[in-house]
Amino acid sequence: MRNDDRRHVAIKRKAVMTKSGRQIRRAIRHPDKAVRYGMRKVRQALFWNRYYDAVRDPKAKTRVDMDPTIQVDVVQDLKAARFEVVDYNIDMSDLRSYLARACYDRYPDYCGTDIGRLPEKTLEHYLAAQLLELSPQDVYVDIAASDSPTPEIYHDLYGCTVYRQDLTYPSGVHGNMIGGDAASMPVADGFATKMAMHCSFEHFEGDSDMRVIREAGRVLRPGGRLCIVPFYLRNHYVVQTDPCVYPAGNVQFEDDALICCTKGWGHRHGRHYDVPHLRARIVPNLNGLQLTIHVVANEKAVGQSCYVKFIGLFRKTVPRQADWPLPNSFLAERKAD
Ligand SMILES: C[S@@+](CC[C@H](N)C(=O)[O-])C[C@H]1O[C@@H](n2cnc3c(N)ncnc32)[C@H](O)[C@@H]1O
């Protein structure tokens, strides 16, 4: 065996051992999750085809891949439809500095046993932080945060006040947790200055993708920003699903979406917009937000497993002075004139 081959075998063996070590550690810490995972794997092995049959047509047994040729076409379609599209180059040394300061090894359970996802996830967190330009004056809400460490990391690195929000949290506001549907949050207009959705927006089922954009327009202060990363765009309207993670018929798909059923994906719903659906679903709900789509040029330079290509940055417009409500004293003066 050549030295190179020996090194590769050793690296692979170490990765497998690390993965099984993490699996065992995680199963001990979260026995409930381990049981649910085991049951899903059994269902998948025995009944996946039956779950697939229960999904309505048109559908396909496939994963929605990140095809670079399709992405080039999408950029052309976006420009033709007059969306604002700008190139984004990741600054590698700035990313390395973010990762060193964020200390992700403080969160050993993040990404579960699938540490292969960490380069992509941490890159998404970095990209959102850059585009949001976080500062100590900000009130940041991490929408559909699940168990993400980003609120704590953003607080530590940028000094902002942070909230985490998710459908699975107890409803209402409890400390820095906001529970319930992100499309109707129990907070006042202008509550937040910055928001991000990392790997979340695609999970918003039914019409909640449209409603959450409208809600962001209400909850953000003028000048505020929402960053959606990745922003999944494609040349056809598709929804990816793993049909064995929910009872048959429990997810409602729009009639005009192709359903891509992906064995082992482990999630209910992942929406990818084509340009006509972006125009029909998002544009009418901007509610005072302006959308810029950033196209990442060099995600593969971070790691071959990285795939983020599009980022949606929504900015809440600052009203022009002429649109501001005029103070009563001013109106009274005019009357006196
Ligand atoms: C893949 S997880 C999010 C991952 C997380 N943001 C991260 O970066 O690690 C998707 C989350 O979206 C949440 N979700 C789906 N629909 C939602 C809604 N309408 N309101 C709030 N959260 C929602 C789910 O509960 C789930 O926790």
The ligand as an ORCA input file, in Angstrom:
! r2SCAN-3c Opt
* xyz 0 1
  C     -33.652     22.484      9.963
  S     -34.378     23.233     11.312
  C     -33.539     24.741     11.570
  C     -32.065     24.689     11.736
  C     -31.443     25.854     12.456
  N     -31.900     27.146     11.992
  C     -29.924     25.764     12.301
  O     -29.309     26.617     11.650
  O     -29.342     24.830     12.842
  C     -35.898     23.859     10.686
  C     -36.756     24.448     11.788
  O     -37.828     25.178     11.189
  C     -38.845     25.197     12.187
  N     -40.097     25.696     11.579
  C     -40.800     25.201     10.539
  N     -41.893     25.936     10.299
  C     -41.883     26.959     11.205
  C     -42.752     28.054     11.490
  N     -43.871     28.265     10.770
  N     -42.425     28.879     12.495
  C     -41.304     28.696     13.221
  N     -40.456     27.666     13.020
  C     -40.734     26.800     12.017
  C     -38.891     23.761     12.647
  O     -39.534     23.636     13.894
  C     -37.398     23.417     12.691
  O     -36.883     23.531     14.001
*
